[in-house]
Amino acid sequence: MKRCELPYASWGFRELRAAIAALASGQSRHGPAIGQLENQLGERLGGSRVLAVDSGRSALKIGLEALAGRRPERREVIVPAYICPAVVNAVKSAGLRPIPADVSHDLNLRLDSARERIGDRTLAIIVAHMYGAPADIAGFESLAKEAGIFLVDDAAQVVGETLSGRALGTFGDFGVLSFAQSKCLVTGESGGGGALICRNGDLFPELSSRVGALDPADARGKALIAFVWNYLLTPYTDKATYYWRRLRPATPHTTGPARIANLDAKTALCQLASLNNRRSARLVVLDGYARQLETQHLALPQYAPDRYLARVMVRLPPGTDIESCRQYLRRRAVTTRPAYPPFLDETGSSAYAREIAPRLLELPAAASMTGADITRVCEHLGEAMRRSAFD
Ligand SMILES: Cc1ncc(COP(=O)(O)O)c(C=O)c1O
């Protein structure tokens, strides 16, 4: 039975060759690819200034620390209640307090909910384009201006997608990209790459000197092996990884902030060169899912024709037992993943995030999937839901 995998990364011979060449030439940390990547990303993002670092969370930490230095009396940062936990942790690691605000049906921060949470201690709002669905970032730009606070445009999950002709990540005071697994441009596991994007001319010299003072990430050979094992060879390694993790639980990414390493910048350049082709292949898979799931009255809450999505999240009916669905699908060689846990506080102002997060399931969407694979996944999903309803 053909396995249908989650799309952790779409690496080919070129990426592997580039990584091995960097290791063999002794240029795994320092080298010219870092500058080349910053220039090419800058062009792709409409002439922005880009500083490449080791992860999205490092980019957030560096940028937030710079903002906090300008308004030291303001210590709160509004974040979406449905978000990658790394964002919440990045806010805390910058010595600031994350404040959740609710999200809307497309899983993006709601303007009215964010407005309600602005107070006299608010430093900034972080707006993410969840899984690639563009948020109303222009609306947030007006809100931030009106309230006299900073705005962070977190485009970690998309590269080069635009809204009204302007690239996501280039709004607000600074933007963020991530090149970790499951993103649209992947250099390795989290800690392999990310970037700060700066349109605020005032802020750029400070961000640039903070990033310039960092050393490039180290141990790149080891990181490459871990990435290949954990993400590129999963069909062959996942059982061994499962037992290994029971013996030695994975330690969270704690290094950084660091500059991106030359090796990772080289693979990022390969990924950038193939981005358009990979995007087109992903759109075919997304359209296939949207058509099939509609007949089952299931929604991809973020889908729109010609919209790139880094992940395919399906919204299941209330009361579905997601864990039993996942087990049923796993037995039929279909890998799935649950959603992020919601980020809530005691105010109860994140009602939709709390309600929706347990009903979201990520479906496999590797570019190699055919129409028949998509049909098979959807049929198994339908059967899994029927069984979960009777359990
Ligand atoms: C929206 C968002 N921002 C930031 C990050 C952090 O990126 P990284 O894993 O490269 O630190 C992530 C990671 O998934 C993310 O989804």
The ligand as a Gaussian input file, in Angstrom:
#p B3LYP/6-31G(d) Opt

LIG

0 1
 C        3.875000      31.414000      12.315000
 C        5.210000      30.955000      12.833000
 N        6.096000      31.871000      13.264000
 C        7.318000      31.520000      13.714000
 C        7.711000      30.188000      13.744000
 C        9.070000      29.813000      14.290000
 O        9.888000      29.334000      13.275000
 P       11.162000      28.383000      13.634000
 O       10.628000      27.003000      13.843000
 O       12.037000      28.496000      12.437000
 O       11.771000      28.940000      14.841000
 C        6.838000      29.210000      13.284000
 C        7.243000      27.804000      13.307000
 O        6.543000      26.901000      12.934000
 C        5.554000      29.590000      12.804000
 O        4.688000      28.690000      12.359000

